[in-house]
Each structure stands twice: as structure tokens, then as C-alpha cells.
């Protein structure tokens, strides 16, 4: 990439700072839950008005897809941002705090949308340099794991122009501002849900011998699931089974007939993930049987493993290092056990998902999904620069086409 183009990207991202910050704050103040996004898509479409983009609304429900066709023929790169907020009450007095009770942008999706809109404007200015096309995905319902699958089913990858690769950024509130972190291979875990109904025979608490008490059976199932993780699976491939819900009984002197246990299952190896339903069912059923009870397991598959393509990941890392310096990129040492439905795109086309450091300087760094979550907005123009640079480099004349 010529120095003049690098300079144009850097200056353009800086010029767009006020726009992306204002956009982020507007979205933050008006959060919308997954599949309920109506105002946010309108804001997105309005922000792209006047640009030479092909805009399609209602993709995958409430999503927006915009296409920028370059001046020259070539492949198509998709850039993705998620739009939805969380069912969480914000606990921060900032001037642009959520004005929707019980709903908050606590995972940076407001920033993701703002950065992608900034990149769309900057790439539009530089479209004569593009040997190919850019598709901008504004995706609903990432937090509920339905958005990416619905977008894909609605043709976001396959419709003209067909997508050849995909790239996405996620702000990281505990990383150095502007530092890009990524890794090849498994980057984020799959996320599945499990519900176990333990059935017994209820009765008076003074006569457990006349009942089949599902409470100790459920307690032992929880314990045995942890033993299953450490004894049936290779410790070098992370597996997390976390029980987060336990419901039993309604009175201190009544043995209930049923106990409900529920939780989440996380893996980074698709072959391990495939074994989990049977393994959990065996543990639950056999443990319950030892108490004379029964167990019924419902297992729901959510987001898959975010599996970064090795070649594309290397391409992104090298591109950002060339344009922002060696210290601007760091390799993630291990996968993150949080989940992201971006992995569904990566099951269809090569690409990468990366994290952009945005540790706030004005407060403690709270994790994603915390009611006081925030990030340093100085990271926003850096994100615009990275998205634009990756797109221009991928769609440059003579690129090796990762």
C-alpha cells in the first residue's frame, strides 16, 4: 500500500472521530434488544445516505447489508458489526446513558456499529483504490445467537456479490487502547444450553424414606458433571460446564417432586462439542437412577466455535503491523471462553475475528455484560482505520488473495 494511501486512511479516520463518537453515543442512549432493532437500522441507513452504496434492509429480520462496489473487478470482503443490546439496567451517570429502562449496550455493539459506519464513509472516499467490493453487515441479535444464522439464511454471504472473506472487530475493555489481539484457529468458544429435569416423588420432609427425593440427586448430578469435565476430556482442550440455575421446591418442609437444573456448556473443539449432549445425558440419567429418580435432558446448540482462518489471520496481523507498527498487534495466547455467533460466517467463508483494545481511562475497566461497562472512545477511529486498511489491502491490485 502506498504511503499516500496510508496517510489518507489515517487522516480520514481522524477526521471521522467526531462522527463515530457521536454515533456511538446516540446508539448507546437508545439501546434495542435482539430482533427488536428498529431505530438503530434507521440510523444506519440515514448515516449512509448520499453514499454510492446498495443498501438492503430487513436482512435476517432487522439487519442491514450495504454493498460498496469498487472501481475495479475483484473479490468481495464482508465487514460485520452487531447492533443489539442486553437486558441490563445501566449503572453509570454518563450524559449519554441508556434512556431505556432495563436495556443497555454493555458489550460494545454501539461502538461496533459506529466504527463500521465510519469505515463505510472512508472506504467510499477511497473506492477508486478498490479492486473488488466491500459488504457491510449490520447484524441483529448477536446476544441471542440468532442474528448471524438468519442473516446467512437471508443471503448476506451468497447474494451478489458473493462474499469471499469476512472480518470483524470487538472492543476489549481490558486491552491497551488501539492494540489489536487475534489468533489463528479457535478464538472463541461454542456456547450451548442444557436443562435437566430431575423427577422424583414428593412428600413430607420428615419421611424421605417414603419419597424419592430429587434434591440430592440433582446436587450429585451437578458434582458429577464437574468430574466428567476433568476425567472424560483432555485438559489441554478447554471445556466449561457451568450450572447457573437451580429451582427446587416451595416450602421448607416439603420434598418437591422435581428439580430443574440448567446451565451453559463451552468448548473450543467442534469434535468435543459433538460429544457433550450424550456425555451429559449419561451422567444425568445414571446419577439420577442411583437415587431412584429419573432425569430428562434438553440440550440446545447455540453459537459454534469462532474458528479463525490461519491465512487470513496472518494477513490481518501483517497488514496492521505494516500500517500501525509491530507493537500494535498481539497474539492471543489462548481462546476466549465467551461466545460469538460470528463463527457461523467463518463456517462458510474464511476470515478472522479480532479484539480492539479500549481500556477506559476515566474509570475502572469493567468486563462486558457489566452494568458499568464502558470503553475508551479513542479506540473508535483506530477501529475505523483498521477496518479500512484491511479492506483496502485485501482488495488491492495484485494482492495474494489469502
N, C-alpha and C positions, 0 to 999 in steps of 0.2 A: 504494500500500500504506500502510495506516495506521501511524502511529508506534508504536502499541501492538503491532502485529504484528511490526514490525521489532525492537522490543525483546524480544519473546517469542522470536524466532528467534535473536537474538544471545545472550540469556541461556540459551536451550535448548542451543545449540551449545557454550557454555562449560560447562554442566552435564554434557554428554556427553563432555567431554575425556578423563576417566579411562577411560571405556568404550572409546572409539575407540583410544586409545593401547594399552590392554591387549589389545584385539582384534588390532590390527596386530602387536604383539609375539608374540602366540600364533601367528598365521599365519606370521610370519617364521621362528619357530623350527621350524615344521613345514611346509616348502615341498613342493609337489607339482607335477610336470611336467604339461604339457598332456595332456588326455584321461586323466590318471591321478588327477584330483582326486576324492578320496573323503572325507577328513577335513574339508577346507575346506567343501564343501557342507553337511556335517552341522553344522559350527559355525555356518554362516549360518542354517540352519533353526532351530537352537536359539536363536540370538540374536533371532529374530523370533517366538519362541513367546510367546503371550499377547497378541500384537497382532492387530487385526482385519484380517488380510491373507489373501488367497487365494494359497497357496504351491503351486507345481508344481515337482517335482524331476525330474532326468533329462532336461532340455531340451537338445537338441543333444548328448546324451551324458551329461555330468556337470553341466550348467548348472542354475541355479535361477532361476525367474521368480516374483516376488511382485507381487500387484496390491493397491493401496490405492484403494478407491472413495470418492470424495469425497462430501460431504453433498448436493451439488448436481450437476445434469447438466452435461456439458461434454465437451471433448476429452480425449485421453489423451497424456500425456508420458511417455516412457521415459527412465530414468536408468540408465547402464551402468557396471559395474566388471568388470575382468578378474581372474581368480583364479590363473593358472598362474605357476610359477617357471621358472628357467633351469637348464640342466645346467652348473653352475658351482660350483667349490669356494669357499666364503666365506673371506675372509682378514681377519677382524676379531674381536677378543676380546670383543665386546659380550656382556652376560649373556644376551641373547635370540637369540644367533647360531643359525644353522641346525644342527639336530641330525641332518640327513640328509646323509650324505657325498655330495659332488658335485652337490648341488642347493641353489639359493639364490634368494631373492627379491632380484634385482638390478635391478629395473625399477619398483619401487614398487607392484606389484599388491596386496601386502599392505595398503598404505595405501589403495588404491582401494576394496577391499572394506570396510575399516573405516569409511571416510567414507560409503559408501553405506548401510551398516547404521545409522550414526548418523543419516543423513538420513531413513531409513525410520522410525526411532523418533520423530524430531522432527516429521515430516510427519503421523505417526499422531496425535500430540497436537493438531495443528492441522487435522485433516481436516474439521472443520466449516467451514473457510475455503475448501475446495477446490471449485471449480466444474468438476468433471471428475475424472479418475483419474490415478494415477501407477503406472507399471510399473517394477519394479526388476529389471534384468538382471544376474545374476552369471554371467559368461561364462567358459567354459573355453578353453584352447588358443589364446590370442591370439598367443603367440610362434611357434606353428607354423602360423598362418594358416588354421586350420580351424574355430575356435570360432564366429565370427560367422556364417559360412555355414551351419553346422549348426544354430545357434540359429534363424536365419531359416527354414531349411527345416522346422524343427520348429514353426513357427507363432508365434514370440515377437512378431512385428510384427502378424500378421494375426488371431490368436486374440482373442476377446472379452476385454477391449475393444481394438479396433483402434487401433494407435499412430498418432498424428498428427505427432509430432515426437520427436526424440531428442537427448539431451545427455550428454556425457561429460567427465571430468576426468582429467588425467595429471599426477602430481607432476613438478616440474622441479628437479633438484638444483643448478642454476646460476642460479636466479632468486630475487629478493627474496622472503622469506617472506610468503605471503599475496597476492602480486601475481598477477593473472590475465592471461595472454597469449593472444591469439587473433587471427585474421584471417579475412576472408571469402574464399571461393574456395579454391584449392588450398592446403592446410595441411600435409599430409604426403605423401610420395612413394609411388607404387606400388613394389612390390618383387617382381621376378621372378627366377627362377634359370635359368642357362644352363649347359649341359655340352657340351663339344666334344671328340669323339674324333678325333684326327688319326692316320690309318693310313698306315704306310709299309711298308718291307721291311727287316727287321732283318739284322744280320750283324756281322762283326768290325769293331771301331773303327778298325783300320788300313786298311780298304778301304771308305771311304764311297762310292767311285765304283761299287762293286758292290751298293750298298744304295739304298734311298730313305729318307733319314734324317728321321723325323718331328719331331725335336727343333728344328732351326732353323725348320721350317715352323710349329710351334706358337709358337715365340718371335716370329716375324714376324706371326702372327695376333694375338697379344696387342698388339703395337705398332700394327698396322693398326686394331684396334678402337678404340684411343685416337684415332687420326687420324680415324676415322669419326665419333666424337662431336663433334670440333671442326670438321669440314668438311662434314658432311651435315646437321647440326641447328643450328637457331638458338640462338646462345649466350644469348639472353635467356630461353630456356625450359630450365631445368636438366635435364641428362641425365648420369647417372653409370653408367659401366660399370667395375666393379672385379673383376679376376681375383684370386681368393683361394685357388685350389687349382691345383697343377701336379704331376702324377705322371708320371714317366718312368724307365724302366729299372730294373735291379737290380745292375749291375756297371759299373765304370769303363771297361772295355774292350769293352763290348757295345753296339752300336747297337740300341735297342729297336724293336719293330715298331709300337708305339702310344704315344701321349702323350695323357693326359687333362687337359683344361683346364676349369675351372669358375669360376663367379663370380656376381655379382648385377648386376641392371640396375634403375636407379631413374629414374623420370620423374615430372613433375608435370602433364603434359598427356596426357589419355587418347588423343588422336589421335596423339601422338608414340609413346606406348606401343604402339599398334597396329602401328606400322611396325617396331618393334625386331626381332621374330623374323626377318623377311625380310632386313633390313639386315645383321644379324649372320650369318645363313646365307650371304648373298652374299660377305661379307668372308672368312669362314672357308673356304668352298669354293674361291673363286677364288685365295686366297693359298696354300692347300694345293696346288692344281693347278699353280701356278708352280714348286713344288718336286717335282712328280711324285707328290705324295701325295694323299690324299682326306681330307675332313672330314665328320663326321656331327654335326649339331647337334640337341640336345634342349632345348627351351625350355618352361619351366613357369611359368605365370602364378600369382602369389601374391596378395598384398593389392593392391587398387586404390588410386587416389589418394583421400586424405581431402579431400573437397570440401565445405567448409562453406557452408551456405546463407547468402547475404548478409543477408537479412531477419532470420533467426534469430540470426545472429552479432551484428548490431546490437542486437537485443533483449536478448541476454545482456549485452553490454557496457554498455548504458544501465541495465539493471536493477542490475548490480553497482555501477556508479558511483553511482547514486542511494542505494544502501544502505551502501556502504563508502567512498565518496569518489572523486574524479576520479583520484587517484594510484594507486588500487587496480587499474586496468586499463591495459594497454599493448598496442598493436597489434604483432603480429609483422611485421617488415619483409619477410621472405621465407619461403617454405615450408621446412619441415624435411625433409631427405632421408631420415630414418628413416621406417619404415613402421608402419602400424597397421591392423588389419582393421576398425576402427570405420567406415572408409569404405564398407563393404558395407551398413551400416544407412543411411548417407546416400544411397546409390543408390536406396533405397526410399522414404524419407521425409525431409523437411527437418530440419535440426538443426545442431549445432555440436560441435566437439571443441576443448577448451581446455587450457591448461597452467597449473598452480598452482605458483608459486614456493615452494621448500622448501630453500633452501641451508642445509646443516648448519653450526651454529656451533661444533661440537665437533671438527671435523676438516676437512681439505681436501674440496672438492666434487669427488667422483669421478663420471664420467658413468655413465649407465645401462649395464648389462651389464659393469660392472667388479666384480672380486671384493671391493672395499672400498666399494661403493656404499652410501650411506645418505642420509637426508634429515632435516630438522628436523621433529619431530613437532608443533611449534607450528602447522604448516600444516594438520594434520588437522581441528581444529574449524573453521578457516576454510573448508575444503572442505565440511564439513557445512553451514555457513551458506550458502555459495554454491549448493550443490545444492538446498537447501530454498527459498532465496529465488527462484531461477529457476523452480522448480516452482510455488510459490505465486503468483508474478507471472503466469506463463503461464496458470495456471488460476484467475485472479482474475475476479471478476464484471465484465463489460464490457471485458475485455482485447481488444486489437485483433486478436488471433489472427495472429501472424506466420506 
